[in-house]
């Protein structure tokens, strides 16, 4: 049977439907296509993940009352990135209703009629707004069970008409606030490195912004696949807005740590570009 498996053909056939994994679920499938099968989906921890958490840092709304307070936050950022490469931010200055509206807008996009979503379906890397299933669908050994709406929001903001109607306004609002938060984080990282506050910004680390909005529909065979497999991010930093479902884990000292959902928090991850060029 293995010799008869035409992965390339099955990938192409799936991709040409332009319906994503959400479309498969809507069609009522009870078994997932073989292209989504992972050889090993068991994640085994050598010790309990519940004994350790990634650091949580209070940004005080992004406006520090004193130099002492700022230095205290910088020290916590330094400790977090040295030991984990991750930290969770609260009181970051982005209102809760903006974050909730962002999640609702993305959910609304992915749950709308397939014919509407198909107009955004593309694998053209030059497109600033596109929707598809797995950017590496054709090159990966096994696909992940997720669909993604990708939007490049900076340095050049897309024309409003190029953005999906259902989440257009919240995308623009969320992006403006995220750029401001990103600049603050780069300032704090610069100072944590013993550099001037604008050092990383002057290297254009805070110049661009891409929003990757993932959607993980219920999977009929969750023991065969991942929503997203283990990976590192190629960015300078990733700022993650997690929904209420959970399942997020980060790797630390060889075992996986659960990051329970916190509706008021954002998770910051140092990406490959920053680690390769700075640390």
QUIBEL-V303892 format. One record per backbone hydrogen bond with DSSP energy under -0.5 kcal/mol. CO is the residue of the C=O (numbers start at 1). NH is the residue of the N-H. Records with the same first field share a line. If there is no record, write none. Layout:
BEGIN
CO = NH + NH
END
This chain:
BEGIN
1 = 4
2 = 5
4 = 6
5 = 7
6 = 10
7 = 11
8 = 12
9 = 13
10 = 14
11 = 15
12 = 16
13 = 17
14 = 17 + 18
15 = 18
19 = 23
20 = 24
21 = 25
22 = 26
23 = 27
24 = 29
25 = 28
33 = 36
34 = 37
35 = 143
42 = 44
43 = 45
48 = 51
49 = 52
55 = 88
57 = 59 + 90
59 = 62
60 = 63
62 = 64
66 = 70
67 = 71
68 = 72
69 = 73
70 = 74
71 = 75
72 = 76
73 = 77
74 = 78
75 = 79
76 = 80
77 = 81
78 = 82
79 = 83
80 = 84 + 85 + 86
85 = 270
87 = 268
88 = 57
89 = 266
90 = 59
91 = 61 + 62
93 = 95
95 = 99
96 = 100
97 = 101
98 = 102
99 = 103
100 = 104
101 = 105
102 = 106
103 = 107
104 = 108
105 = 109
106 = 110
107 = 111
109 = 112
113 = 116 + 117
114 = 118
115 = 119
116 = 119
117 = 120 + 121
118 = 121
120 = 131
123 = 125
124 = 127
128 = 152
130 = 150
131 = 122
132 = 134 + 148
134 = 137
136 = 139 + 140
144 = 146
147 = 215
148 = 132 + 150
149 = 213
150 = 130
151 = 153 + 211
154 = 209
155 = 157
159 = 162 + 163
160 = 163
164 = 167 + 168
165 = 168
167 = 171
168 = 172
169 = 173
170 = 174
171 = 175
172 = 176
173 = 177
174 = 178
175 = 179
176 = 180
177 = 181
178 = 182
179 = 183
180 = 184
181 = 185
182 = 186
183 = 187
184 = 188
185 = 189
186 = 190
187 = 191
188 = 192
189 = 193
190 = 193 + 195
191 = 194
196 = 199
198 = 202
199 = 203
200 = 205
201 = 204
204 = 207
209 = 153 + 154
210 = 212
211 = 151 + 213
212 = 214
213 = 149
215 = 147 + 217
219 = 222
221 = 224
224 = 38
226 = 145
233 = 272
235 = 273 + 274
236 = 271
238 = 240 + 269
240 = 242 + 267
248 = 259
250 = 257
252 = 255
255 = 252
257 = 250
258 = 260
262 = 265
266 = 89 + 268
267 = 240
268 = 87
269 = 238
271 = 275
272 = 276
273 = 277
274 = 278 + 279
END
